[in-house]
């Protein structure tokens, strides 16, 4: 199919010249607009589709012109576009003005590739309250070295105002967590440290790292450790025991099992959502009964999801009403995480 023309240069120039009150930028680019089709024969090799127009100098001029105004900058790439975007943005160095914006609170650069860790850290503003660098990777091979992760974490230590941090796909270790989290003085509300499905080298977190989250972030509301193979019962139990306001746990692809979930839910909690399970695993009828009893112990408040999606329960009417209420809160929080004005997706729920 033909790829339509996207002139991002023109959009940025119009925003620069005719939108003096611009506060928020939110961009998502589908790979079909960037990668050349079969006619050109390029895929992830740094040769962008000629119908996609973005210039490093236009991007940099736009960011410089809005340096005193922008509160949020969100740029999400589809898969397999990182080399092309590097070619168009001076190897991502055109994003450097982001670090000099006094009012910038929310920054999201997801699925980007960088030549080195310095190109990432030069974009990070010390006043940030929300930072998302999901699936950021280094070099053409997209592999992080230990020293590069160390350098990123050292830079994050200089961002003391963060309330939401998402580093999914970056190989954060237990020692990184223990070094970094005390810096935030228990103000962190959402932490996403997803591993990389099928790649243990990008999933080094263990129960000890999760226990460090419980120790240093007792006021946390969301912890996502999906696909961290070495995480299991003891780490998740520590979270529930030490974080009384915890609302959401992502633990798909960990070693957490049905019996573990039943045991964890015996601890007093306020959980709204717990995700767990392995891909391809079907729960037996006995396991389903056990999980339903666990949910009923919360009066239906807890919503359980597996790798297959929402686990449906046969609940009495009063418990079903509580589950529906939890579902509406979860949906609202999911929508709010994409709101450029909000740094904590649970804002409005009393936390």
N, C-alpha and C positions, 0 to 999 in steps of 0.2 A: 504494500500500500504506500501511497505517496506521503511524504512528511511535510506538514505545513510549515511555513516560515514563522520563526519566532525571532523578533528583533528586540532583544532585551536591552540593547544599547539605547534604542529610541525610548523605551519605557522608562529607563533610568534618567535620561535627559529630560523627559517631560516632567517626571517627579521632581527632579532637581530645580527646574525653572518655574514650574507652575503649581507646586504643592508646598507652599511655605510652612504649613503646619503639620507636615508629615512626621509622625512619631513611630510608626510601626511598619516594618517591611517583612513580608512573608512570601517566600518564593519556593515553589516546587517545580522541578523540571523532570518530565518523563524522559526516559532514555531514547524513545523514538524521535524526539526532537533534536537530540545531540549526536547520536551515532549515525554514521552514514549507512544507507541501505545497501542492498546487494549490488546496486549499480556502481557504488564507489568502493565497496569491498573493505571497509574499515570497521573494526570492532575492538574498542578498547585500546587502540594503538596510538592515540594522541592526534588523530586526524578528524576534527569535528565536522559534522555536516555543514556544508556551506550555507544552508538555509537557517542555521542557528547563529545569531549575531550577538556576541558579547565581547567587549574589548576591555583589556586590563585598565587602560587609562580612563575609559568612561566610568567603569566601576569605581576606581579609586577617586576620581573627581566627584562622583556622586556621594561617596562616603565622607569625603573631606567637607563637602558643602553642607552635609547634614550632621556634622560632628557634634554640634551643640544641641541637637534636637532629638535624635533617635533614642528611643527607650527600649526597643526590641528589634533584633535582626535575626530572621530565621531563613535559612537557605538549605533546603533538603534536596539532595540528588537521588535519582533512581540508581539502581545497580549499574555497574560497568561503565560509568561515565567519568571516572576520576581522572584518567589521563587526558581526556579531551578538555575537561574544565581547567586542568593545570595549564594546558597549552593556551587557553584563552585568558587566563588571569595572572600572567607572569608567574607561573608556578605557585599560585595562590598568594603571592606576596601583595596582590592588590587589596587583600582584606586587612592589611596592617592598620589602616586608620581606625578600625574597630577598637583597638586598644587605647585610643586617645579620645574616646567619647565620654564626657563626664557624667552623662545621664543614662548611659546604656545599662539596663538591668537584666535583659534576657538575650542570650546568644545561643543559637543552634546552628551548627555546621555538621550535617550528618551525611555519611557515605562519601566523605571527601578523602582524597589522597593527597599526601604531602611528601615533598622530597626529603624533609628532615623535621625533627621535632621542633627546631627553632622557628620554623614557619608557622607551626601551630601556636606556640607560646607567644609569638609576637602579636597575635590577634586578641589576646586575652586581657580584658579590662579588670582592674582591681576592684571596681565597684559592682561587678556582676552579682546578681542574686540567683540567677538560673543559668546553667550551662549544660548544653547537650552536645556531645561529640561522638555520638554513636557511630560505630563502624569506621571511625577515622583510622587511617592506616599510613604506613611509612614506606616510601620507595615503590618501585614497580612491582616487587614481589609482595608488597602489602604485609610485611612482617615487622613486628616491633622487637627490638633488642631490649635486654634488661636495662641497659643504661638510658635508652630513650624513654622507657616508662618511668624510670627514676626522675628524669629531667621534667617530664610532664607533671608528675606528682609534686615535685618541688615548686613548679610554677603555680599549681593549684593551691599550694600552701599559702600563696600570696593573695588569695581571693577569699578573705575572711567572712564575707557577707552572704555566701551561698546558702540558699535554703533548698535548692533542688539541683542535683548533680546526676548526669547520665553519661556513663562511660562504657556502654555495652560494646562488646567486641574488642575491647582493649585489655590486654592481659594484666589486670591489677591483682597483686598478690596480697596475702595476709599482712605482710610487713608494710606494704604501701597503705593499707587501710588503717593499721595501727599508728602509723606515722601521721597520716593526714587528718583523720576525723577529729582528734582533740582540738584542732585549729578552729573548728566551727562552733565551739562552745555550746553544743547541744541545740543549735538552731536549725540543723538540717532536718527537713521534713520528708523529702523524697530522694531515694538513692537507688539508681539502676546500675547494676554491675553484671548484666547478663554475660554469660560466656558465649562462645561461638559453637553452634551445633555441629557436632562431629569433629571438632578440632580441640583436643585437650590442651594444646599449647596456648590457646587463647582463653582457657578456662581454668586458671590455676588456683582460684579461691577455694578455701576449705572451711570446715566448721570453725576453726580458730579465727578466721577472718570475720565470719558472721557473728561470732561471740564478741569480737571487738566492736562491731556495729552496735550490738546490744549494750555494751559497756559505755561507749562514748556518745551514743545518740538515743538516750531513753525516751525522748519526745518525738521520735521519728514516726511517720504515718505510713509510708510505703517503702518496702524493701523488695527489690527484684534481683534474684540470683538465678534466674532460669539458665539452664544448660551449664551450670557449674557442677561438674560430675562429682567432685569431692565434698560437696555440701550435703548434709543429711539431718538426721533427727536432732543431734545435740545442739547444732547451730540454730536451727529453727526454734527449738524449745527455748533456748536462751533469749531469742528475740521476744517471744510471747511472754516469758517470765519477767523480762526487764523493761519492756516498752509497753506500758499500760494503755497507750492511746493508739497502738498500731492498728491500722485499718486494712492493710493489703500486703499480702506476701506472694511473690512469684517464685515458685520452686519447681517448675517443670524441668524435666531432664536432670534433676538431682536424684539422690538415693532415697528421698523421702517416700515412705510407703503408707498403705492404708492404716496399719496398726499404729504407725508413728502419728498420723493425723489424729486418730482417736485419742491417743495419749496426750498430745499437745492441747487438744481442745478441752481437756479436763482442767487446764489452768484458766482462771478467770481472764477474760479478754473482751475486746471490742471489735474483733475482726469482722469485716464485711466480705472480704474476698480472699480465698486461698486457691492458688493454682498449683497442681503437682501432677506427677505421673510421667511415664516414659512413652515415647512414640511407639505405636503398634501394640501397646498393652491394653487388653480388655479386662475390665474388672469382673470378677465372678459375682454370682448372686449373693454369696456370703459377704463379699467385700462391699457390695452396694448397700446391703442392709446395715453393715457397720458404719458406713459413711452417712447413711440417712439418720441413724441414731446419734451420730456425732453432731450433725446439723441440728437435730431436734434438741440436743442439749444446749444449743444457743437460742432456743425458741424460734428457730428458722432464720435467724439473722444472717448466718454465714452462707455465702454463695460459694460453692466449690466448682472449679473448672479443672478439666484434664486436657491432655493434648488433643482430645477429640472434641473439646468445647465444653459448654455448660452441662453440668451433670444435673439431670432432671430428678426431682424428688416428689414422692407422694406425701405431702404434708397436710396436716389439719388446717382448716381455714385461717385460724389466728396466726399459725406459723407461716402459712403462705403469704399473708399480708405483710409480715415482717420481711420475708424474702423479697417480695416485690418492692418494698421500701428500700432495701439494700441495693437492689438492682438499679433503681432510679438514682441513688447516690453514686454508685459506681459509674453509671453512664454519664452523669453530670461531670464527675471528676475526669473521666476520659476525654470528654469534649473540652473541658477547661484547660487541659495540658497543652492544647493547641491555641489557646487564647493568648495573643501576644501581650496582653495587659497583666496576666497572672503568672507569678513565679511559683506559687504553691497551688497545685491543681485541686487541693481540698479546701481552698478558700471558700467561705460561706457555709461550711459544715461545722463551724465552731472551733476549728483548730487553725 
